[in-house]
């Protein structure tokens, strides 16, 4: 069995965010507060750049700033209310965009200047959001601390994406599903215990993903993970949390569990804390083709 290390970007959004000033940036898009809606579904996609999302002080429900002139981008921005939910769509695609091979080359040899292409999404604490976020190339930092997120969906092409709760302020509402998909990039998800999440869906193509579930979630949680030719590393709590892992794999894949697991049935593994019907079970369903999934316990 082989073991391929993950290439993940450290989650240093706090330091980076604090050093960036709005003084040199322009608010290009805004969604006003309105009593006619009770939640917002934000469909946001950016083809390139350094992208940030976090809570902030604002009179608007959604504020989007950039260091770039909006005329340099092809963009669509529209709002449509369905019932009590306001659906917002913003798509940003840089004009004269590089080819995919050029973007990978620039990423490897650092010929571009990412600090010249910054986008910031500012949300507020008193509105529940459904977030559908798509990133092409570049880097994204998503700080969910202090927000109310009912569902989170993140997809990346070759961008490196960092997700977490930097100030340990938990999700103010129950999150039904956290769905993360990576093609060629790297994704790091930390402080998952703060998300108040019921279901996690992790999909890895050729890239890498780290799910840091080291701290107990304090509720039952179902994780469905699939890996093509990439790598997924999952950090789990110590053995006092009941955990069951159901594995579907091919002959060319690699699934590694810690020593605290035993095989209960064919390709079904449980840790020493697991008992049938226990509360707060952490359940994993994993499907691997050519890549690897590695479980590690919190140190």
C-alpha positions in Angstrom: 0.0 0.0 0.0 1.3 3.4 -0.9 1.1 6.6 1.1 1.3 10.0 -0.6 1.7 13.1 1.5 -0.7 16.0 1.3 0.3 19.4 -0.1 -1.9 21.8 1.8 -1.7 25.5 2.4 -1.5 26.7 6.0 -4.6 28.4 7.2 -3.2 31.8 7.9 -6.2 33.9 6.8 -6.3 35.8 10.1 -2.9 37.4 9.7 -3.4 38.0 6.0 -6.9 39.4 6.4 -5.8 41.9 9.1 -3.0 43.3 7.0 -5.3 44.1 4.1 -7.1 47.5 4.0 -10.3 48.4 2.3 -8.9 51.9 1.6 -7.4 50.8 -1.7 -10.5 48.8 -2.7 -13.9 49.5 -4.1 -17.3 48.0 -3.3 -18.5 46.7 -6.6 -21.5 44.8 -5.5 -24.0 44.9 -2.6 -27.1 43.3 -1.4 -29.2 45.5 0.8 -30.9 44.5 4.0 -34.6 43.9 3.4 -37.4 42.6 5.7 -39.0 40.8 2.7 -36.5 38.0 2.9 -35.3 35.9 5.8 -32.3 34.1 4.3 -29.8 34.5 1.4 -28.5 31.9 -1.0 -25.2 33.2 -2.4 -23.9 31.6 -5.6 -20.5 33.1 -6.0 -17.8 32.1 -8.6 -14.4 33.6 -9.3 -12.1 32.4 -12.1 -8.9 33.7 -10.5 -7.3 35.7 -7.8 -7.1 35.8 -4.0 -10.6 35.5 -2.6 -11.7 36.1 1.0 -15.0 35.5 2.7 -15.7 36.5 6.3 -18.0 38.4 8.7 -17.6 42.1 8.8 -19.4 45.3 9.9 -21.6 46.5 7.1 -25.0 48.1 6.4 -25.5 45.6 3.6 -26.3 41.9 3.8 -23.6 41.1 1.2 -20.7 43.4 0.3 -18.1 42.5 -2.4 -14.9 44.5 -2.6 -12.0 44.3 -5.0 -8.7 45.8 -5.8 -9.5 45.5 -9.5 -11.5 47.7 -11.9 -14.7 45.8 -12.6 -14.4 46.6 -16.3 -11.5 44.1 -16.4 -13.9 41.3 -15.7 -16.9 39.7 -17.4 -19.5 39.5 -14.7 -23.1 38.6 -14.0 -24.9 39.9 -10.9 -28.5 39.3 -10.3 -31.0 38.8 -7.4 -34.2 36.7 -7.4 -36.4 36.2 -4.5 -38.1 32.8 -4.0 -40.4 32.8 -1.0 -38.5 34.2 1.9 -35.1 33.3 0.4 -33.2 35.9 -1.7 -31.1 34.1 -4.3 -28.0 36.1 -5.3 -25.7 35.1 -8.2 -22.3 36.7 -8.9 -19.9 35.3 -11.5 -16.5 36.9 -12.1 -14.4 35.9 -15.1 -11.4 38.0 -16.0 -11.2 39.3 -19.5 -8.2 38.0 -21.6 -8.0 35.1 -19.1 -5.0 32.8 -19.4 -5.4 29.3 -20.7 -5.5 26.6 -18.2 -1.9 25.5 -19.0 -0.7 29.0 -18.7 -2.4 29.5 -15.3 -0.7 26.3 -14.0 2.7 27.4 -15.3 2.3 30.8 -13.6 1.3 29.1 -10.4 4.4 26.9 -10.4 6.9 29.5 -11.5 5.3 32.5 -9.6 5.2 34.8 -12.7 1.9 36.4 -11.7 1.2 39.0 -9.0 -1.8 37.7 -7.1 -1.9 40.7 -4.8 -3.2 42.7 -7.8 -6.3 40.5 -8.0 -8.1 40.5 -4.6 -11.8 39.9 -4.0 -13.5 40.1 -0.6 -16.9 38.9 0.3 -18.2 40.5 3.5 -21.3 38.9 5.3 -23.1 39.8 8.5 -24.1 37.8 11.5 -27.9 38.2 11.6 -28.9 36.5 8.4 -28.8 32.7 7.6 -26.9 32.0 4.4 -26.7 29.1 2.0 -23.2 29.5 0.4 -22.3 28.0 -3.0 -18.7 29.0 -3.7 -16.7 28.1 -6.8 -13.0 29.0 -7.4 -11.0 28.5 -10.5 -7.3 29.3 -9.9 -5.5 31.2 -7.1 -6.2 31.0 -3.4 -9.3 31.3 -1.2 -9.7 31.9 2.5 -13.1 31.2 4.0 -13.6 32.2 7.7 -17.1 31.1 8.8 -16.7 32.3 12.4 -19.7 34.2 13.7 -21.9 33.5 10.7 -25.2 31.6 10.3 -24.6 29.1 7.5 -27.4 26.6 6.8 -25.5 24.9 3.9 -22.0 25.2 2.5 -20.9 24.1 -0.9 -17.4 24.8 -2.1 -15.8 23.7 -5.4 -12.3 24.3 -6.6 -10.5 23.7 -9.9 -6.8 24.2 -9.2 -7.2 26.9 -6.5 -6.0 26.3 -2.9 -8.9 26.7 -0.5 -8.7 27.2 3.3 -11.9 26.9 5.4 -12.2 27.3 9.1 -13.5 29.1 12.2 -10.6 31.4 13.2 -12.1 33.0 16.3 -13.8 29.8 17.5 -17.2 31.5 17.2 -19.5 28.6 16.2 -22.2 28.5 13.5 -25.3 30.1 14.9 -27.6 27.8 13.1 -27.6 24.1 12.3 -25.8 23.3 9.1 -27.5 20.5 7.1 -24.7 19.8 4.6 -21.1 20.8 4.1 -20.1 19.7 0.6 -16.5 20.2 -0.6 -15.2 19.2 -4.0 -11.6 19.6 -5.3 -10.3 18.8 -8.8 -6.6 19.6 -9.0 -6.2 22.0 -6.0 -5.7 21.7 -2.3 -8.4 22.1 0.3 -7.9 22.4 4.1 -11.0 22.4 6.4 -10.4 23.0 10.1 -12.4 23.5 13.2 -15.3 21.4 11.8 -16.6 21.0 15.3 -17.7 24.6 15.2 -19.9 24.1 12.1 -22.8 22.4 13.8 -23.0 20.2 10.8 -25.1 17.0 10.2 -23.7 15.8 6.9 -20.3 16.2 5.2 -19.6 15.3 1.5 -16.0 15.3 0.4 -15.0 14.7 -3.2 -11.4 14.6 -4.4 -10.4 14.2 -8.0 -6.6 14.5 -8.5 -6.1 17.0 -5.7 -5.6 16.9 -2.0 -8.0 17.5 0.9 -7.5 17.7 4.7 -10.5 17.4 7.0 -9.6 18.3 10.6 -12.3 16.6 12.8 -9.9 16.3 15.7 -12.3 18.0 18.2 -15.6 16.2 19.0 -18.6 17.5 17.1 -21.0 16.6 20.0 -23.6 15.3 17.7 -24.1 12.5 15.2 -22.5 13.3 11.9 -22.4 11.4 8.6 -19.4 11.8 6.3 -19.4 10.6 2.7 -16.0 10.7 1.0 -14.9 9.7 -2.5 -11.4 9.9 -3.9 -10.4 9.4 -7.6 -6.6 9.6 -7.9 -6.0 12.2 -5.2 -5.5 12.1 -1.5 -7.7 12.7 1.5 -6.5 13.0 5.1 -9.0 12.9 7.9 -8.0 13.8 11.5 -10.4 12.1 14.0 -10.9 12.5 17.7 -9.4 10.1 20.3 -11.1 6.8 20.8 -13.7 8.0 23.3 -15.9 9.1 20.3 -17.8 6.3 18.7 -16.7 6.0 15.0 -17.7 3.6 12.2 -16.0 3.5 8.8 -17.5 1.7 5.8 -15.0 1.2 3.0 -15.6 0.6 -0.7 -12.3 0.4 -2.5 -10.5 -1.0 -5.5 -7.3 -3.0 -5.6 -5.3 0.1 -6.5 -6.5 2.2 -3.7 -5.1 2.8 -0.2 -7.2 3.2 3.0 -5.3 3.5 6.3 -7.0 3.4 9.7 -5.5 3.9 13.1 -4.8 1.0 15.5 -7.9 1.7 17.5 -10.1 0.2 14.7 -11.1 -3.4 14.3 -13.0 -5.0 11.4 -16.6 -5.6 12.6 -17.8 -7.0 9.2 -16.3 -7.2 5.8 -14.9 -3.7 5.0 -16.7 -2.2 8.0 -14.5 -1.0 10.8 -15.3 0.4 14.3 -13.2 1.9 17.0 -13.1 0.9 20.7 -15.7 3.4 21.7 -18.3 2.2 19.2 -21.5 0.5 20.3 -24.6 -0.2 18.2 -27.2 2.6 18.6 -24.9 5.0 20.5 -25.5 8.7 20.4 -23.2 11.1 18.6 -21.8 8.4 16.2 -19.3 9.7 13.7 -20.0 7.6 10.6 -17.8 7.5 7.5 -18.6 6.1 4.1 -15.5 6.1 1.9 -15.1 5.2 -1.7 -11.6 5.2 -3.2 -10.6 4.4 -6.8 -6.8 5.0 -7.3 -6.0 7.5 -4.6 -5.7 7.2 -0.8 -7.6 8.0 2.4 -5.7 8.2 5.6 -7.2 8.5 9.1 -5.1 10.0 11.8 -6.0 10.5 15.5 -5.6 13.8 17.2 -2.2 14.1 18.9 
